[in-house]
């Protein structure tokens, strides 16, 4: 399921086929069968989830350095080169948003 929300952001999520079918049915019943019904339903669902989970206190247990190390374990590039790549990526993004 890939949905473009109102802000223009694309969210891709792989969910169970039956759940997606049921979600689509309910979205159309609630918001109609026209364009944008599914996006409205997804936005409403995300807002409800964020409001519910946002009230919970998140406590990270463990060593944050080990957690980051685990996330980056499959990255086969040195830290200095990675920093340069990030800088190049960021500069490309910034340059694309500057009018001139």
Secondary structure, DSSP 8 states (H G I E B T S, - for coil): -EEE-TTS-EEE----HHHHHHHHHHHHHHH-SSTTHHHHHHHHHHHHHHHHHHTS-----S-HHHHHHHHTTT--S-HHHHHHHHHHHHHHHHHHT---
